[in-house]
Amino acid sequence: MIWLWLSAAFMATTALVHGAMGEKRLIQPLLALDQGIMAVDLARKVFRFAWHATSALMLASAATVIWPGTPRDLILLVGAAWTMVGLFDAVYTRGRHIGWPILTASGVFAILGAAA
């Protein structure tokens, strides 16, 4: 059970850091450019929405792995998805993106918790 709580804590932390740091270090600078696709109001809104929707879905994943009665297979699926995203991030960015270790760990902890 501790693995599931650890997974949820990592997922929630990832969501909060993703939302706050992404807004400050990625969203705002991109929107400040106001050129190309970022000059289109709808694109600007969808970009910001999609970024923060991802953070909200991370929080939903965290709740899923600790929710009482969540089917083991669903926890395994969530864990596998986080693990795959983390490993893909590591390969795709050649380890340069700061998020890949915590994404991967979040998934591995969920898998360990479901297997326990």
ZATORMAR-186252 format. One line per 5 residues: for each residue y, z, x of N, C-alpha, C, O. Coordinates in steps of 0.05 Angstrom, whole numbers, plus 5000, padded with zeros to 4 digits. Each point is the difference from the previous one (the first is absolute). Example, Ala and Ser with C-alpha at 12.3 -4.5 7.8 and 13.67 -1.06 7.14 Angstrom:
BEGIN
4886/5156/5264/5024/5000/4982/5024/5000/5018/5000/5013/5021  5021/4973/4972/5024/5001/5016/5022/5014/4985/5022/5004/5010
// end
This chain:
BEGIN
4976/5000/5016/5024/5000/4984/5025/5000/5017/5021/4989/4992  4978/5024/5032/5023/5001/5017/5008/4972/5009/5023/4994/5004  4957/4988/5000/5006/4973/5008/5016/4985/4979/5019/4985/5007  4975/5020/4968/5015/4987/4979/5029/5009/4999/5019/4985/4996  4985/5041/5008/5027/5011/5000/5016/4990/5025/5024/4995/4998
4962/5003/5024/5012/4990/5024/5008/4970/4996/5022/4992/5008  4960/4993/4980/5005/4972/4994/5025/4998/4982/5018/4984/5005  4983/5032/4974/5022/4999/4981/5026/5008/5014/5021/4988/4994  4978/5031/5023/5024/5009/5015/5010/4977/5018/5024/4995/5001  4958/4992/5013/5008/4977/5017/5011/4977/4983/5020/4988/5007
4967/5007/4970/5010/4978/4982/5028/5007/4990/5018/4982/4999  4986/5042/4992/5026/5008/4989/5022/4999/5021/5022/4991/4995  4971/5019/5029/5019/4999/5022/5007/4971/5007/5023/4994/5004  4957/4989/4996/5004/4972/5006/5019/4988/4979/5019/4985/5006  4977/5022/4968/5016/4989/4979/5029/5009/5003/5019/4984/4997
4986/5041/5009/5027/5010/5003/5014/4988/5024/5024/4993/4998  4962/5006/5024/5012/4988/5024/5005/4970/4996/5021/4990/5007  4960/4996/4980/5003/4972/4994/5024/4995/4983/5016/4982/5006  4988/5034/4973/5022/4996/4982/5027/5005/5014/5018/4984/4998  4984/5039/5015/5025/5008/5012/5007/4984/5025/5022/4989/5002
4960/5009/5017/5006/4986/5025/5002/4970/4995/5016/4986/5012  4967/5004/4970/5001/4971/4994/5027/4992/4987/5012/4980/5007  4998/5038/4975/5026/4995/4988/5022/4999/5021/5016/4982/5000  4983/5037/5018/5021/5002/5020/4998/4980/5022/5020/4988/5008  4956/5007/5002/4997/4984/5024/4992/4970/4995/5002/4984/5018
4990/5010/4957/4993/4973/4994/5015/4988/4976/5013/4979/5003  4986/5035/4975/5012/4989/4975/5030/4997/5003/5011/4978/4996  5003/5043/5011/5029/4999/5001/5010/4980/5021/5018/4984/4994  4970/5015/5030/5010/4979/5019/4995/4972/4990/5016/4982/5004  4961/5013/4983/4994/4973/4990/5019/4993/4978/5010/4977/4999
4995/5041/4983/5018/4995/4977/5029/4996/5010/5016/4986/4987  4991/5026/5035/5027/4997/5011/5005/4972/5011/5023/4992/5002  4956/4994/5004/5003/4972/5010/5012/4982/4980/5017/4983/5006  4975/5020/4969/5012/4985/4977/5001/4969/5006/5019/4987/4994  4959/5004/5017/4997/4971/5005/4972/4991/4996/4982/5017/4999
5013/4957/4998/4974/4990/4995/4989/5012/4973/5016/5002/4981  4959/5005/5018/4989/5010/4975/5012/5027/4993/5001/5007/4976  5009/5008/5043/5013/5026/4995/5027/4997/4986/5013/5019/4993  4997/4956/5005/5025/4996/4985/4995/4997/4970/5018/4999/4984  4956/4999/5009/4993/4997/4972/4996/5028/4988/4983/5015/5009
5032/4992/4970/5000/5027/4989/4972/5008/4991/4991/5022/5005  4995/4960/4981/4973/5007/4991/4981/5006/5023/4984/5018/4999  5018/4966/5022/4983/5004/5024/5005/5027/5012/4982/5014/5009  5043/4994/4993/5008/5026/5011/4988/5022/4984/4989/5020/5011  5013/4978/4962/4989/5021/4983/4969/5001/5002/4989/5022/5001
4998/4955/4999/4971/5000/5001/4991/5010/5027/4980/5015/5001  5033/4979/5020/4993/5009/5027/5000/5031/5001/4981/5013/5009  5041/4999/4982/5003/5029/5000/4979/5012/4981/4988/5020/5007  5009/4969/4969/4980/5010/4981/4972/5000/5012/4986/5019/4998  5006/4958/5014/4973/4998/5010/4996/5020/5023/4978/5011/5002
5042/4994/5014/4997/5019/5022/4994/5028/4988/4982/5014/5009  5034/4994/4972/4997/5027/4989/4976/5002/4981/4989/5021/4997  5004/4957/4990/4976/5000/4984/4975/5005/5017/4982/5014/4992  5018/4975/5032/4979/5006/5019/4998/5029/5006/4978/5012/5001  5045/5001/5003/5000/5029/5005/4989/5015/4976/4985/5019/5003
5022/4973/4973/4990/5013/4976/4970/4997/4997/4986/5018/4992  5004/4958/5016/4971/4996/4999/4985/5016/5021/4977/5008/4996  5036/4998/5026/4989/5017/5020/4997/5029/4989/4979/5013/5004  5041/4996/4981/4998/5026/4987/4978/5001/4979/4987/5020/4997  5010/4958/4988/4978/4998/4981/4973/5001/5013/4982/5013/4990
5016/4975/5034/4975/5002/5015/4994/5029/5008/4978/5010/4998  5043/5004/5011/4997/5028/5008/4991/5017/4976/4982/5016/5003  5029/4979/4974/4992/5015/4976/4971/4993/4993/4985/5018/4991  5008/4958/5012/4973/4991/4992/4978/5014/5017/4980/5008/4988  5025/4995/5038/4979/5012/5016/4996/5030/4995/4979/5011/5007
5041/5002/4983/4997/5029/4995/4998/5007/4970/4996/5023/4993  5006/4957/4990/4999/5005/4971/4972/5010/4993/4980/4988/5007  5019/5034/4978/4973/5011/4993/4984/4979/4983/5010/4989/4981  4966/5007/5027/4982/4982/4985/5003/4971/5008/4987/4983/4987  5029/5010/5033/5002/4973/5008/4972/4991/5010/4988/5013/5017
5002/4964/4973/4974/4991/5009/4999/4996/5030/5019/4989/5012  4959/5018/5000/4996/4998/5029/5005/4971/5009/5012/4995/5021  4978/4986/4964/5003/4972/5008/5029/4991/5000/5007/4983/5016  5009/5028/4966/5028/4993/5000/5014/5011/5024/5017/4987/5012  4976/5038/4996/5011/5012/5024/4992/4983/5025/5016/4995/5018
4959/4996/4982/4991/4983/5022/5015/4974/5001/5008/4990/5022  4998/4999/4955/5015/4975/4998/5028/5004/5011/5010/4984/5016  5003/5037/4975/5028/5006/5010/4999/5005/5030/5017/4989/5014  4964/5026/4995/4997/5005/5029/4996/4975/5016/5012/4996/5021  4970/4987/4969/4994/4975/5014/5025/4982/5001/5006/4987/5020
5009/5012/4958/5025/4984/4999/5020/5010/5021/5011/4984/5014  4994/5042/4987/5019/5011/5019/4990/4995/5028/5016/4993/5018  4958/5011/4987/4990/4995/5027/5003/4971/5008/5009/4994/5022  4985/4987/4960/5002/4972/5006/5030/4992/5005/5006/4985/5018  5012/5026/4965/5028/4994/5004/5010/5010/5027/5014/4987/5015
4977/5038/4992/5008/5011/5026/4990/4984/5024/5015/4995/5019  4959/4997/4979/4989/4985/5022/5012/4971/5002/5005/4990/5022  5000/4998/4955/5013/4974/5000/5028/5003/5012/5008/4983/5016  5006/5037/4977/5027/5005/5011/4998/5003/5030/5017/4989/5014  4964/5025/4996/4997/5004/5029/4995/4973/5014/5012/4995/5021
4970/4989/4968/4995/4974/5012/5023/4981/4997/5009/4987/5020  5002/5011/4956/5021/4981/4994/5026/5006/5017/5013/4981/5009  4993/5044/4995/5024/5007/5015/4994/5007/5029/5017/5008/5015  4958/4988/4992/4990/5007/5027/5007/5030/5007/5007/5006/5023  4990/5011/4957/5004/5028/5004/5029/5009/5001/5005/5023/5006
5014/4959/4990/5028/5007/5003/5012/5013/4975/5021/5013/5003  4966/4984/4974/5011/5012/4976/4992/5030/4999/4976/5006/5003  5043/5011/4994/4995/5029/5001/4981/5010/4978/4988/5021/5003  5009/4963/4976/4984/5010/4977/4970/4997/5001/4986/5013/4985  5004/4970/5033/4971/4994/4998/4982/5025/5005/4980/5002/4986
5027/5016/5032/4981/5023/5003/4999/5018/4975/4978/5008/4992  5044/4997/4995/5000/5018/4977/4988/4985/4975/4987/5013/4984  5017/4961/5014/4987/4985/4979/4970/5001/5003/4985/5005/4980  5006/4990/5044/4971/5001/5005/4989/5028/4996/4979/5003/4987  5034/5017/5023/4990/5028/4997/4999/5008/4971/4981/5013/4992
5039/4979/4992/5000/5006/4972/4974/4989/4986/4988/5014/4985  5005/4962/5022/4976/4988/4989/4975/5013/5010/4981/5006/4984  5017/4999/5042/4976/5013/5011/4996/5028/4988/4978/5007/4994  5044/5008/5003/4997/5026/4988/4990/4999/4972/4984/5016/4991  5025/4964/4993/4990/4997/4973/4971/4993/5000/4985/5011/4984
5006/4972/5034/4972/4992/5001/4983/5024/5008/4979/5005/4989  5031/5011/5031/4985/5024/5008/4998/5020/4977/4979/5012/4996  5043/4991/4989/5000/5018/4977/4981/4991/4978/4987/5017/4988  5012/4957/5007/4982/4990/4979/4971/5002/5009/4982/5004/4984  5013/4994/5042/4973/5001/5011/4989/5029/5002/4976/5005/5001
5043/5014/4999/4992/5029/5003/4985/5011/4976/4993/5023/5000
// end
